[in-house]
């Protein structure tokens, strides 16, 4: 018989967290594997930070069990856990130098002064800030302080590192650089990272798996591309990416395709194996903004939708076009600037969006 798989590093087993009458986390079942980079996403109040705090020992579950390396942690204090956290505010000690900030955790463990100094300098070197070892943290830039916070958390070489929106205060160019630093460190060290963020770009750029939460409930767990291209439900489809959602009734099912009649027209989409569909069923399908093309004249066949251009949104070389269907429903198309050079993009212009059948995705659940 095959050997049983080892238990995941972290297990949330039917965990509930209440604050008075408010349920912050509702019946969470989640496994976090050794050596993975897991990102937890969701809007404010969804329960993501509460989940992280329960893992850190800063909050205790109201029901259920949190296990770390097979050990029940519900009654274990934060001080007794090897679960360091990098905070949104970084929480560095302003009265200590960079090196002494990094040494702090080693000092609490009773390491000798010489050994902890050498260890702190080693980690400052790994994070390219050894030259600032004796500088006051108040004199560092935001990106440098971020690296100090990482060094302080990693110097004890924990099995797991918790990060609570650690880049929310950084400039956009620093965020991109720090994403590279974090991803590289995680791969090199093999430490499990659990990263809470509201930023889709951060999570999708770094994580092996993404958890999407809403109102204390996990809506979907999966690889970033899976979550992006195959959302589990309407909430995820609206939360991630730049998706267009169209709803209607199934008119026909044949040859692996659904023909769906909507208020905006009749369209075809692939059958979703996770959802059985028969004529008359109501369903919603997703067309990602980057999978649709635009034309100034109708093609007369395939999936095609007449729209009016409302506005353009430039983000670097990428342009998001905001359009409107005849019934006032919004539709977005996202393209590189060079792909739109042949179109007359005048506000109020009549345009036609097109997409291939395989570029539509029928949601498995409403």
HUZILIN-V369701 format. One record per pair of residues at least 4 apart in sequence whose ideal C-beta (glycine too) atoms are under 8 Angstrom apart, sorted by the first residue. I is the first residue (numbers start at 0). GAP is how many residues later the second one is. D is the distance in Angstrom with one decimal. If there is no record, write none. Layout:
{{I/GAP/D} {I/GAP/D}}
This chain:
{{5/28/8.0} {6/4/6.8} {6/60/7.5} {6/62/8.0} {6/63/5.1} {7/23/4.0} {7/24/5.9} {7/25/5.1} {7/26/7.2} {8/23/5.7} {8/24/6.2} {8/25/4.3} {8/59/7.0} {8/60/6.2} {8/150/6.9} {8/151/6.5} {8/183/5.5} {9/20/7.7} {9/21/7.0} {9/22/3.8} {9/45/6.5} {9/56/7.5} {9/57/7.0} {9/58/5.7} {9/150/7.0} {9/182/7.5} {9/184/7.6} {10/19/7.5} {10/20/5.6} {10/21/7.8} {10/54/7.6} {10/55/7.3} {10/56/4.3} {11/16/4.6} {11/17/6.3} {11/18/4.3} {11/19/7.8} {11/39/7.4} {11/42/7.8} {11/52/7.1} {11/53/8.0} {11/54/5.8} {12/16/6.5} {12/51/5.5} {12/52/4.5} {12/53/7.5} {12/54/6.7} {13/13/5.7} {13/14/7.4} {13/15/6.1} {13/49/6.8} {13/50/4.0} {13/51/7.3} {14/10/6.1} {14/12/7.4} {14/13/4.4} {14/14/7.8} {14/39/6.8} {14/46/4.8} {14/48/7.0} {14/49/3.7} {14/50/7.0} {14/51/6.2} {15/7/6.8} {15/9/6.3} {15/10/6.3} {15/11/5.9} {15/12/7.5} {15/45/6.5} {15/46/5.0} {15/47/3.9} {15/48/5.7} {16/6/7.4} {16/7/4.7} {16/8/4.1} {16/30/7.5} {16/33/5.5} {16/34/8.0} {16/37/6.3} {16/42/6.4} {16/44/5.8} {16/45/5.4} {16/199/7.8} {17/4/6.6} {17/5/5.4} {17/6/6.8} {17/44/4.5} {18/5/5.8} {22/193/5.5} {23/23/5.0} {23/26/4.5} {23/192/5.5} {24/22/4.5} {24/25/5.5} {24/26/5.9} {24/29/7.4} {24/191/4.8} {25/21/7.7} {25/189/7.5} {25/190/4.2} {25/191/5.1} {26/37/7.5} {26/190/7.8} {27/19/8.0} {27/23/6.8} {27/36/7.2} {27/188/8.0} {27/190/6.3} {28/189/7.7} {29/21/7.9} {29/181/6.8} {29/188/6.5} {29/191/7.1} {31/4/6.8} {31/6/5.4} {31/128/7.9} {31/160/6.4} {31/162/6.3} {32/159/7.4} {33/125/7.6} {33/158/5.9} {34/155/4.8} {34/156/7.5} {34/157/5.9} {35/156/6.0} {35/157/7.7} {35/172/4.6} {35/173/6.4} {36/146/7.4} {36/149/5.1} {36/155/7.8} {36/156/4.6} {36/158/6.9} {36/169/5.8} {36/170/5.0} {36/171/4.9} {36/172/7.9} {37/154/7.4} {37/155/6.9} {37/156/5.2} {37/157/6.9} {37/169/6.2} {37/170/6.9} {37/171/5.4} {37/172/7.7} {37/173/6.7} {38/156/4.7} {38/157/7.6} {38/158/6.1} {38/163/7.4} {38/164/3.6} {38/165/8.0} {38/167/6.9} {38/168/3.7} {38/170/7.5} {38/171/5.0} {38/172/7.0} {39/8/4.4} {39/11/6.2} {39/12/7.0} {39/154/7.0} {39/155/7.1} {39/156/4.9} {39/157/7.6} {39/170/7.9} {39/171/4.5} {39/173/6.4} {40/7/6.9} {40/155/8.0} {40/156/6.1} {40/157/6.8} {40/158/7.9} {40/159/6.7} {40/162/5.2} {40/169/6.0} {40/170/6.8} {40/171/5.5} {40/172/7.0} {40/198/7.8} {40/199/8.0} {41/4/3.1} {41/5/7.1} {41/6/4.9} {41/156/7.2} {41/170/6.3} {41/171/3.8} {41/172/5.9} {41/197/7.7} {42/155/6.6} {42/171/7.3} {42/196/7.5} {43/154/7.1} {44/170/7.7} {45/167/4.3} {45/168/5.4} {45/169/6.3} {45/170/6.9} {46/4/5.8} {46/166/5.4} {46/168/7.4} {46/169/4.1} {46/170/7.7} {47/4/6.8} {47/148/4.8} {47/163/7.8} {47/165/5.3} {48/4/6.2} {48/115/6.0} {48/116/7.9} {48/147/5.7} {49/4/6.5} {49/9/6.1} {49/166/8.0} {50/4/6.8} {50/145/7.7} {50/162/7.6} {51/4/6.3} {51/33/7.4} {51/110/5.4} {51/112/5.7} {51/142/6.5} {51/144/5.0} {52/5/4.1} {52/6/4.3} {53/4/7.6} {53/5/4.9} {53/6/7.1} {53/7/5.8} {53/12/5.8} {54/11/6.4} {54/13/7.6} {54/18/8.0} {54/28/6.2} {54/105/7.9} {54/107/6.2} {54/139/6.6} {55/22/5.7} {55/25/6.9} {55/27/5.1} {55/29/5.3} {55/106/5.5} {56/16/6.8} {56/19/6.1} {56/20/5.7} {56/21/3.5} {56/22/7.8} {56/23/7.5} {56/24/4.8} {56/26/6.7} {57/20/5.4} {59/14/6.0} {59/15/7.7} {60/4/7.1} {60/5/6.0} {60/13/5.9} {64/7/5.7} {64/9/6.1} {65/6/7.5} {65/7/4.8} {65/8/6.1} {66/4/6.2} {66/5/5.7} {66/6/6.4} {67/5/5.1} {67/13/7.1} {67/15/7.3} {67/92/7.5} {68/90/7.2} {70/5/7.8} {71/4/8.0} {72/8/6.7} {75/4/5.1} {75/5/5.7} {76/4/7.3} {77/5/7.6} {81/74/7.2} {81/76/4.9} {81/77/6.3} {81/78/7.5} {82/75/6.8} {82/77/5.7} {82/79/5.8} {83/21/7.0} {83/68/7.8} {83/69/4.1} {83/70/7.7} {83/72/6.6} {83/74/5.4} {83/77/6.1} {83/78/7.0} {84/68/7.0} {84/76/7.8} {84/77/4.2} {84/78/7.1} {84/79/6.2} {85/4/7.2} {85/63/5.1} {85/64/6.1} {85/67/5.1} {85/75/7.0} {85/76/7.2} {85/77/4.6} {85/78/7.0} {85/80/4.6} {86/4/4.5} {86/62/7.4} {86/77/5.6} {86/79/7.2} {87/76/5.3} {87/77/4.4} {87/78/6.5} {87/80/5.5} {87/81/7.3} {88/80/7.8} {89/55/5.6} {89/56/6.7} {89/58/7.7} {89/59/4.4} {89/76/7.4} {90/58/7.4} {91/4/7.9} {91/9/5.4} {91/45/4.8} {91/53/6.2} {91/56/6.1} {91/57/6.1} {91/60/7.5} {92/7/7.6} {92/8/5.5} {92/11/6.9} {92/44/7.3} {93/42/7.5} {93/43/6.1} {93/44/5.5} {95/4/4.0} {95/5/5.0} {95/8/7.2} {95/41/7.2} {96/4/7.0} {96/36/7.0} {96/37/5.2} {96/38/6.4} {96/39/6.3} {96/40/7.4} {97/4/6.7} {97/26/6.8} {97/31/6.9} {97/34/5.0} {97/35/5.4} {97/36/7.1} {97/37/5.5} {97/38/7.8} {97/39/5.9} {97/42/7.1} {97/50/5.4} {98/4/6.1} {98/18/7.0} {98/21/5.1} {98/22/6.8} {98/25/6.8} {98/34/4.2} {98/35/6.3} {99/4/6.9} {99/20/8.0} {100/36/6.0} {100/47/5.7} {100/51/5.5} {101/18/4.0} {101/21/6.0} {101/22/6.3} {101/46/6.6} {101/49/4.7} {101/50/4.8} {101/53/5.4} {102/4/5.6} {102/13/4.6} {102/14/6.7} {102/16/7.7} {102/17/4.6} {102/52/7.6} {103/4/6.7} {103/48/6.4} {104/4/6.7} {104/47/6.4} {104/48/7.8} {104/50/6.1} {104/51/4.9} {105/5/4.3} {105/9/7.6} {105/10/3.8} {105/13/5.9} {105/14/7.1} {105/49/6.1} {105/50/6.6} {106/4/6.8} {106/9/6.0} {108/47/7.0} {110/4/5.0} {110/5/4.4} {110/8/7.3} {111/4/6.8} {112/4/6.2} {113/4/6.5} {114/4/6.3} {115/4/6.1} {116/4/6.4} {117/4/6.4} {118/4/6.7} {118/36/5.8} {119/4/6.3} {119/13/7.6} {119/31/7.3} {119/35/6.1} {120/4/6.2} {120/9/6.1} {120/12/6.2} {121/4/6.6} {122/4/6.4} {122/28/4.2} {122/31/6.1} {122/32/4.8} {123/5/5.2} {123/6/4.3} {123/8/7.5} {123/9/5.5} {123/24/7.9} {123/27/5.6} {124/5/4.3} {125/25/7.6} {125/59/7.8} {126/20/4.3} {126/21/7.9} {126/23/6.1} {126/24/5.1} {126/54/7.2} {127/19/7.1} {128/4/7.8} {128/15/5.7} {128/18/5.0} {128/19/6.7} {128/22/7.3} {131/8/6.3} {131/12/6.3} {131/16/7.9} {134/4/5.5} {134/5/6.6} {135/4/8.0} {136/8/6.0} {136/11/6.1} {139/4/3.8} {139/5/4.8} {139/8/6.8} {140/4/7.0} {141/4/6.4} {141/27/6.3} {141/28/5.3} {141/29/7.1} {141/32/6.3} {142/4/6.8} {142/27/6.4} {142/31/4.5} {142/34/6.7} {142/35/6.6} {143/4/6.6} {144/4/6.5} {145/4/6.6} {145/20/6.6} {145/21/7.1} {145/24/6.6} {145/28/7.7} {145/32/5.9} {146/4/6.3} {146/34/7.2} {147/4/6.3} {148/4/6.5} {148/17/7.1} {149/4/5.9} {149/16/8.0} {149/31/7.6} {149/32/7.6} {149/35/7.3} {150/4/5.9} {152/5/7.4} {152/8/5.8} {153/4/7.3} {153/7/6.7} {153/31/7.2} {153/35/7.2} {153/37/7.3} {156/32/7.7} {156/34/7.8} {157/33/6.6} {158/32/6.7} {158/33/6.5} {159/31/6.7} {159/32/4.3} {159/33/7.7} {159/34/6.6} {160/30/5.5} {160/31/7.2} {160/32/5.3} {160/33/7.4} {161/32/5.2} {161/34/7.9} {162/19/7.8} {162/30/6.5} {162/31/7.1} {162/32/4.6} {162/33/6.8} {163/32/5.0} {164/31/5.9} {164/32/5.5} {164/33/6.9} {165/12/8.0} {165/29/7.9} {166/7/7.6} {166/8/4.9} {166/11/5.6} {166/12/7.7} {166/30/7.8} {166/32/7.7} {166/35/6.5} {167/29/8.0} {167/30/7.9} {167/31/8.0} {169/4/4.2} {169/5/5.0} {169/8/6.5} {170/4/7.1} {171/4/7.0} {172/4/6.7} {173/4/6.0} {174/4/6.4} {174/27/7.0} {175/4/7.1} {176/4/6.6} {177/4/6.1} {178/4/6.2} {178/23/6.4} {178/26/5.2} {178/27/5.7} {179/4/6.1} {180/4/6.3} {181/4/6.2} {181/11/7.3} {181/13/7.9} {181/24/6.0} {182/4/6.5} {182/22/7.4} {182/23/4.8} {183/4/6.1} {184/4/5.8} {184/6/7.9} {185/4/7.9} {185/5/6.4} {185/7/4.9} {185/20/7.6} {194/7/7.7} {194/8/7.1} {194/11/7.0} {194/12/6.7} {196/5/4.9} {196/6/5.4} {198/4/6.6} {199/4/5.8} {199/40/5.9} {199/41/7.6} {200/4/6.0} {201/4/6.5} {202/4/5.2} {202/7/5.3} {202/21/6.9} {203/6/6.9} {203/20/4.2} {203/24/6.9} {206/17/6.1} {207/15/7.0} {208/12/6.2} {208/13/6.3} {208/14/6.0} {208/15/7.9} {209/10/8.0} {209/11/7.3} {209/12/6.7} {209/13/7.4} {209/14/5.3} {209/17/5.2} {210/7/5.9} {210/9/7.7} {210/10/5.1} {211/6/7.2} {211/7/4.7} {211/8/4.8} {211/9/7.6} {211/15/6.4} {211/23/7.8} {211/24/5.3} {211/27/6.3} {211/28/7.0} {212/4/6.6} {212/5/5.7} {212/6/6.5} {213/5/5.2} {213/21/5.4} {213/25/7.5} {218/13/6.2} {218/14/6.2} {218/16/5.4} {218/17/5.2} {218/20/7.9} {219/7/5.7} {219/11/6.7} {219/12/3.9} {219/13/7.4} {219/16/4.9} {221/4/4.0} {221/5/4.9} {221/8/7.8} {222/4/7.0} {223/4/6.0} {224/4/5.9} {225/4/5.4} {226/4/6.5} {226/5/7.9} {226/9/6.6} {226/13/5.9} {227/12/5.6} {227/13/5.2} {227/60/7.8} {228/59/7.2} {228/132/6.8} {229/131/5.9} {230/5/3.7} {230/6/4.0} {230/9/6.5} {230/10/8.0} {230/12/7.4} {230/55/6.5} {230/130/7.5} {230/132/6.7} {231/4/5.2} {231/131/7.8} {231/132/6.4} {231/133/6.8} {232/4/7.1} {232/130/6.1} {232/131/7.2} {232/132/4.6} {232/133/7.3} {233/4/6.2} {233/11/6.8} {233/50/6.1} {233/129/6.1} {233/131/7.8} {233/132/6.3} {234/4/6.0} {235/4/6.0} {236/4/7.7} {236/6/5.0} {236/8/5.9} {236/47/7.9} {236/49/5.0} {236/126/6.3} {237/5/6.8} {237/7/6.9} {240/47/5.8} {240/48/7.4} {241/46/6.8} {241/47/3.9} {241/48/7.1} {241/78/6.5} {241/90/5.4} {241/92/5.4} {242/43/5.0} {242/44/7.2} {242/45/5.6} {242/46/6.9} {243/42/7.0} {243/43/4.6} {243/44/7.5} {243/45/6.4} {243/48/7.3} {243/86/7.9} {243/87/5.2} {243/88/6.1} {244/39/5.5} {244/40/7.5} {244/41/5.8} {245/14/7.6} {245/16/5.2} {245/18/6.5} {245/21/6.8} {245/38/6.9} {245/39/5.8} {245/41/7.0} {246/15/6.3} {246/35/6.9} {246/36/7.1} {246/37/4.4} {246/38/7.9} {247/12/4.6} {247/13/5.0} {247/14/3.3} {247/15/7.1} {247/19/7.8} {247/34/7.4} {247/35/7.2} {248/11/7.0} {248/12/5.4} {248/31/6.2} {248/32/6.9} {248/33/5.8} {248/34/7.7} {249/8/5.4} {249/9/7.2} {249/10/5.8} {249/11/8.0} {249/27/5.2} {249/28/6.8} {249/29/5.4} {249/30/6.5} {249/31/4.6} {249/32/7.8} {249/33/6.0} {250/8/4.6} {250/9/6.7} {250/10/4.8} {250/15/6.8} {250/28/6.3} {251/6/7.3} {251/7/4.0} {251/27/6.3} {252/4/7.5} {252/5/5.7} {252/6/7.7} {252/18/6.9} {252/24/5.9} {252/25/6.6} {252/26/6.5} {253/5/7.8} {255/14/6.2} {255/15/5.2} {256/11/5.2} {256/12/6.9} {256/13/6.2} {256/14/6.5} {256/100/6.4} {257/10/6.9} {257/11/5.2} {257/12/7.5} {257/13/5.9} {257/19/5.7} {257/25/7.2} {257/27/7.9} {257/104/6.3} {258/7/6.4} {258/8/7.7} {258/9/5.6} {259/6/7.1} {259/7/5.5} {259/8/7.4} {259/9/6.2} {259/23/6.4} {259/25/6.5} {260/5/5.1} {261/4/7.3} {261/5/6.6} {262/64/5.7} {262/66/7.9} {263/41/5.9} {263/61/5.2} {263/62/7.2} {263/63/6.7} {263/65/6.7} {264/39/7.7} {264/40/6.3} {266/18/7.4} {266/36/4.9} {266/93/7.0} {267/34/7.9} {267/35/6.3} {267/89/4.8} {267/92/7.5} {268/16/4.6} {268/88/6.4} {268/91/3.8} {268/92/7.2} {268/93/5.2} {269/87/6.3} {269/88/5.8} {269/90/6.8} {269/91/7.6} {269/92/7.1} {270/6/6.7} {270/91/7.2} {271/5/7.7} {271/89/7.1} {271/90/4.3} {271/91/7.5} {271/92/5.6} {273/90/4.1} {274/8/7.5} {274/87/6.3} {274/88/7.6} {274/89/4.5} {274/90/7.4} {276/4/5.0} {276/6/6.2} {276/85/7.3} {281/84/7.3} {282/79/5.6} {282/80/7.1} {282/83/7.8} {283/78/7.4} {283/79/4.9} {283/82/6.4} {284/75/4.9} {284/76/6.2} {284/77/4.6} {284/78/6.8} {285/74/6.8} {285/75/4.7} {285/76/7.9} {285/77/6.5} {286/4/6.1} {286/5/5.7} {286/16/8.0} {286/68/5.2} {286/72/6.5} {286/73/5.4} {286/74/8.0} {287/4/7.6} {287/71/7.3} {288/31/6.6} {288/43/4.3} {288/44/5.6} {288/45/3.9} {289/44/4.6} {289/45/7.3} {290/64/5.5} {290/65/7.7} {290/68/4.1} {291/39/7.9} {291/41/4.9} {291/61/4.7} {291/62/6.7} {291/63/4.7} {291/67/7.6} {292/40/7.5} {292/42/7.9} {292/60/7.1} {292/61/5.2} {292/62/7.1} {293/27/6.9} {293/39/5.4} {293/41/7.5} {293/46/7.3} {293/49/6.2} {293/57/5.3} {293/58/7.1} {293/59/5.9} {293/60/7.8} {294/4/6.5} {294/48/7.9} {294/56/6.9} {294/57/4.9} {294/59/6.5} {295/47/5.8} {295/48/6.5} {295/53/7.4} {295/54/7.7} {295/55/6.2} {295/56/7.6} {296/55/7.0} {297/6/6.4} {297/8/7.0} {297/54/5.0} {298/5/5.8} {298/53/6.9} {298/55/6.2} {299/4/7.5} {301/52/6.3} {301/54/7.5} {301/55/7.6} {302/51/6.3} {302/52/5.1} {302/53/7.3} {302/54/6.6} {302/57/6.9} {303/48/5.5} {303/49/7.1} {303/50/5.0} {304/20/6.5} {304/26/6.7} {304/47/6.8} {304/48/4.8} {304/49/7.8} {305/19/7.3} {305/20/6.8} {305/44/6.9} {305/45/7.8} {305/46/5.7} {306/16/3.8} {306/17/6.3} {306/18/5.8} {306/24/5.5} {306/43/7.7} {306/44/5.3} {306/45/7.0} {306/46/5.7} {307/15/6.2} {307/16/5.1} {307/40/6.3} {307/41/7.2} {307/42/6.2} {307/43/7.3} {308/12/6.3} {308/13/7.7} {308/14/5.6} {308/36/6.3} {308/37/6.9} {308/38/5.9} {308/39/6.6} {308/40/4.7} {308/42/5.7} {309/12/4.7} {309/13/6.0} {309/14/5.3} {309/20/8.0} {309/37/6.8} {310/10/7.8} {310/11/4.7} {310/36/6.7} {311/7/5.8} {311/8/7.3} {311/9/5.7} {311/10/7.3} {311/33/6.2} {312/6/7.0} {312/7/4.3} {312/8/7.8} {312/9/6.7} {313/4/7.7} {313/5/5.7} {313/23/7.8} {314/4/7.8} {314/5/7.1} {316/19/5.7} {316/20/5.3} {316/21/7.8} {317/16/6.3} {317/17/7.3} {317/18/6.3} {317/19/7.5} {318/15/7.2} {318/16/5.9} {318/17/7.5} {318/18/5.5} {318/21/6.0} {319/12/5.8} {319/13/7.4} {319/14/4.8} {320/11/6.7} {320/12/4.6} {320/13/7.5} {320/14/7.5} {320/19/7.6} {320/24/7.2} {321/8/6.7} {321/10/5.9} {322/7/7.3} {322/8/4.7} {322/9/7.0} {322/10/6.7} {322/28/6.5} {322/30/7.0} {323/4/6.1} {323/5/7.0} {323/6/6.1} {323/7/7.0} {324/4/4.5} {324/5/7.8} {324/6/5.9} {330/22/6.2} {332/20/5.9} {334/4/4.2} {334/5/5.4} {335/4/7.7} {336/4/7.1} {339/5/6.3} {342/8/7.5} {343/5/6.1} {344/4/6.8} {354/4/4.6} {354/5/6.4}}
